[in-house]
Amino acid sequence: MNFDLLKNAGIDAEDAVKRFMGNESLYARMLRKFLDDSNYDELVRAIAEKSESEALTASHTLKGLCGNLSMTELFRLFSEQVALFRANDWEKACEMMPEITENYNKITQTITTWLEQQ
Amino acid sequence: MPAKKYRILVVDDSEINRELLVEILGAEYDVVEAEGGEAALDILKKSASEIALVLLDVVMPGMDGFEVLEAMNRYKIIEEVPVIMISAESSPDFITRAYDLGAADYVGRPFEAAVVQRRVKNTITLYAKQRRLVDIVANQIFEKEKNNKLMVAILSHIVEFRNGESGSHVVHINIITELLLHQLVKKTKKYNISMNDIKLISTASSLHDIGKIAIPDEILNKPGRFTPDEFAIMKTHSEIGASMLEKLKDFKDEPLLKASYEICRWHHERYDGKGYPDGLLGDEIPISAQVVSIADVYDALTSERCYKKAYTHEKAIEMICGGECGTFNPIILECLKDIGETLKNDLQSNVQSLQYKREFQSITDEIINNSDLAASGQMLQQIEFERAKSEFYETAVSGAFFAFQKNPSTLTLSETAAQTLGFSRIILEPLENEDVKNAQNEDCKRFIEKITAAVPDNPTVDFAGKFMVNGSERDCEIHCQTIWTNAENPVFLGVAGKIEFR
């Protein structure tokens, strides 16, 4: 598999595949799952409804997912957001959303394109 | 029959996370999933004994990972089922909290699949070993305790026989001591008495008078009052008994011996310091000796002796509490009064049922009072359940069943099998047992060869032949199954099966 497209979007696919014991198809399957995952929508909803605990849970889960899939930039953003939620800095955590959304959309689009090519 | 896969419970609210773990572990384990803490706890409460490991996410909606750990502590599941926490949380506070709550390990996200596999395997191996060890130790303790009790009973009856006593004195002291100790534990934690201590002390209580073996007959069995000189000689029995035990150097660290020593030496001490041989005061007297001394006095008063009639229960209590037999620890006197009804109604008339009640009480008390044991309460219950189940099956189908366990080498027979074969129901080291050896013939050897040749993939053995049954050869059919460990390289554990006598 050629991972260049993913790499350019800030996904360290080779690192992830290494952690998946070299199983490329497993990694590809997990990327497809990521597209179907509802935690991002949950996060957006929780922020709109000002539900702090639900927002934290969703952001935290996304942090773990992005970490496992080696989405380096997105992992950093969610880590930062989780820290802000934990510090009860709701305002600042919410202010991160435009940047997170932009990055998230870029990543999901790239994955969609990449999966179609496989 | 392929080896059974260990079952792992994966608890994570994110489907991707669960699926990733299923992918990583599914080939080697039977993976069960739970979407949240509540669902996980349901599964654990229903079937903790079937779960070899829990992989637990920390941050989840509803009940989170820490709350699951707390609940596992509350239900005492945490000692039996290891938990590996998996979380993107990397702050030391979180990790420490997980360990404090009893987690076996902590894996951070993002994780290496190979690391997860290895940690899962290590943790399961460690706990599986521990579980087997607990079983084996429990078995051995049971057998050892049975043997201990037998030896103690023989020894103490020799002493009683010489004293011209009925033989029930030792049994009574044993029962009273145990009842008093159970009551004492309920009343106060001051003496730090474990359930194991209770067993030890009551077993050891039988030996309280072994020193009397060295007292001359004419004094020991004198019907009238002692002269001061005679009394002085009689009093030496406590020191003599203790020094007899002290000379058993090889066993000097045995808890049973220590307890017996205390009881022999100090069961005539009194709480106000006016007893003998050392004039110990108050709690200088070991609690074991304090309890046995009251049990001894109570039974002496309520039993008939060559020099006196039996007092009633009420009179005996009155005399003991009134200080007519010396001063005792007030807490133990209270305990004596508390167990008065049981003593009065059952001690003289119904020793058998009392013994049964005691056994039952000690099992329940053990689970309720002893936190260590309560931790494995679920396991104890499981064992009890299995035992009851197999006993029921055995009687329901009234067949001749046998089970051989390799380590410790034990042959267990059903009632029918034991009767027909003329063996005892439990035979330790059967290959060394004379009855078993005498019954060996050619077919028996062929049968053992066939069992030895069985392999885990084809564990059943069917055999027909002539076996020695109560001295003569008889046609039998045996259907049995060899039992192996689940591990990668299965180890032979034993064999269980049914004998049909033709």
Interface residues (C-beta under 8 A of the other chain):
Chain A: A16 K18 R19 F20 M21 N23 L26 R29 M30 K33 F34 D37 N39 S53 E54 L56 T57 H60 T61 K63 G64 L65 G67 N68 L69 S70 F75 S79 V82
Chain B: D13 S14 E15 I16 N17 E19 L20 E23 I24 V59 M60 P61 S87 A88 E89 R109 P110 F111 E112 A113 A114
